[in-house]
Amino acid sequence: MLLIKEMMDDDKPRERLIQQGAEALSNYELLAILLHTGTKSQSVIELSRTVLHRFDQLKDIEKVCFQEWIQMPGIGPAKACTVLAALELSKRVRYNQDEKIIQIQTPSHIYHHLKNQLNHLEQEHFYTVYLDMKNQILSTKRLYIGTLNQSNIHPREVFKQAVKLAAASVIFVHNHPSGDSSPSAADYKATEQLEQAARIMGFVVIDHIVIGKKECYSIKENRKYHFE
């Protein structure tokens, strides 16, 4: 087993990153930097290869929760926290960049804004997208995880952020893990409750979008959109 310290400097992941930039490193080398150390039987490079071989596609790594990470041989709480923090920061950077340039004009804009964040999840996630007077995104906040109903989505949490951001309007978004974006009766009831609260607070509800696999449903327009 070749340890990191036994490698030539030009082959060490951290040194290569400094000299050539992060884009020059392979996936397992980037993960090795995050994991930092290996085990008694594996170098950190070998451990990184072993971890990545567990996934059919690299994007699947984003689906792994803390408990699943620490069940992997060689991955303890510290390593799991480091990887999860890096993945979350990467997602926030990516979506923050998107928010700065997106002007919402159609339900498809919302679908493409949030599809990568929502369509692989195994639970329903409820988001509110806060918009300015020009329908440009001010912020996108996840407010709830779990099956949607009108009693567990509290208007106070939704519109507290709207006031803080001085938003003009909002769009509600949640996913259906089944892949079918057709709204349920609970979806309609929750939308009605939130619209009533919005009118009292002086905000406009532009839409409530349900995201499925390669499709979304606009509750306002009563129409399903399909994407290839």
N, C-alpha and C positions, 0 to 999 in steps of 0.2 A: 504494500500500500504506500503510495507516494503522498506525503504530507505537503500542505501548502508551503511550509517553510523550506522544504527540500526542493521546491520548484525553482527554475530559473526566474529571475525577476520579470522577464518579458512574458512569462506564462502565468504569473500570479494575477488573479482577477482584479484585485484592487489596484495593483501597479499598472495593469493594462488600461483600466478605466481612467487613471490619472493621465497616462501618456497618450491614449488614443480616443478617449471619450466613451461614454456609456453605450453608445450605439454600436461600438465594435465588439461588445461582449455577447456571448451566446446567452440563451435563456437560463441555462443551468449555472453559468458564471454569475449572472446578476443575482440569482437566488442564493448562491453560495456567499456572496457579500452580505446579504441580509441575515442568513443563518449564522455566519461568523465562525462557527466551530462545528466539527463533525462529532463522531462518537469514537469509542475505543476501537471499533472494528472498521470504521469508514472515515475517510477524509471528508471534509465539508463538500468538496467537489463531487465525490461519489454519493454522498447523502443527497445532494441537490439533484443529481441524475435520477436517483431512486425515487425521490418525491415526484419529479416531473413525469416519470414513466407511469405514474398512477392515473394520469389524465389523458383522455383521448384527444382533447384540444386544450391549448394553453388557456383559452378563455374560461374553461371549467374551474380554474383555480379560484376564480372570484366567488364561486358558489360554496366554498368550503368554510364552515363555521369553526369557531374556536375549539369546540369539543372534538370535532373531526380531526383538526390539526394535531392536537395533543395525543390522539390515538395512533398516530403514525410513529413507527420506531425512529428514535433519534430526535424527535421534535417535542420539546418541553414547552411549558407556558411562556417562557421568555421568547423563544424562537417564534412561537405561534403569534404572539402579540406583535412582534416586529413585522412579520409578513402581513398580517391583517391591517396594521397601521399603514404600511407602504401601499397596499392595494386600495385602501379607502382614500388615502391622500391622492393617489393617481386618479381615482374616479372623480374626486372633487375638483381637481385641476381641469380635467377633461370637460366636465359638465359646466364649470364656471366659465370656461372659454366659450362654450356653446351659448350660454345665457347672454353674453355680451353682444352677440351678433344676431340673435334670433328675434324677429318680429312676427308675432303670431297672427296669421291670417286665416288659416284653415285647420280643421282637426288633424290633417296629415302632418302639419308642422309640430303639433304636440306629440303625435305618435313617434316621429323621427327624433324628437328631442329626448324622449324618455324610454324608447323601446329597449335599448341595450341595458337599461337599468332595471326594467320590469319584467321582460318577457321570459326570463329564465327562472323566476322565483316560484317557490312552492307554496307561498302564502300570499294573500292579498295585501298589498301595500297602498295606502291612500296618501296622495300628494296634493298639495295646493300650489299652483303656479300664480305668482303675483305679478301683475302687469302695470305699466304706467299708462299715461293718457294716449300714447302712440302704439299701444299693444306690444311694447318691448318688455322682455322679461326682466323683472327686478330681482327675483329670487324664486327658487323652487324648493319647497320644504316637504319632507316626509313627516306626516303627523300621526299616522296610525298604521299598525300591522294587525291583520286579522280579518275575519269575515265582516263585511260591511253591513251595518244596520244604523238606523237613524238615532239610536240611543247612545252609541259609543263614539260617534264623531261629534264632538261638542263644538258648537259655533264659537265659543269663547276662544278656543285655541286657534281656530282658523283665522278669525278676524283680529286677534291680538297682533299677529304678524302683519296683517294688512295695514293696521293703524301705524305700527312701528315703521313700516316701509313707505308710508304715504302712497299706497297703491290705489289705482283707480278702479281696477277690476281684478277678478280672479277666475281661474279655470281649475276645476277639480279633476283629478286623474286617479284612477286605480286600475289594477290589473286583474285579470281572471286567469289563474294558473291552469285552468282547463284548456286555455287557448281560444275558447269561444267568447267573443266580446259582447254577446247579447246581454243587456242589462237584466238584473233580477228585480223582483218587486221591492226588495230592500234597497236596491240602488236608487230606484225612483223615489222612494220615501225619504231616503237620506238627502237626495238632491232637493226635494221640495222643502224640507226643514231648513237646509242651508240657504236656499234662495229667500225664504221668509226672513231669516236673520240678516241676510245681506241688504235687503230693502230697508230694514230698520236702521242698519248701520251706515247706509248710504253708499254701498258698494254694488258694482254690477257683476253678476255671475254670467260670464260669456258662455260657458259650456261645462258639461261633465263628460269626460272622455273615458271610456272603458277600453283598456288595451288587452288584446289577445295575441295570438301568434299570427303574425303577418296580417293583422287587421285591427281596426279600432271602431268603436261605436260612439257616435255623437248623440247624447241624450237630448240635447236641444234640437238637433235637426232630425232626430228619429231616423238615422241613416247609418248603415255600416259601410266602412271604407276597407277595401282590400289592397294589399301591397304584395309585390313579388319579391 
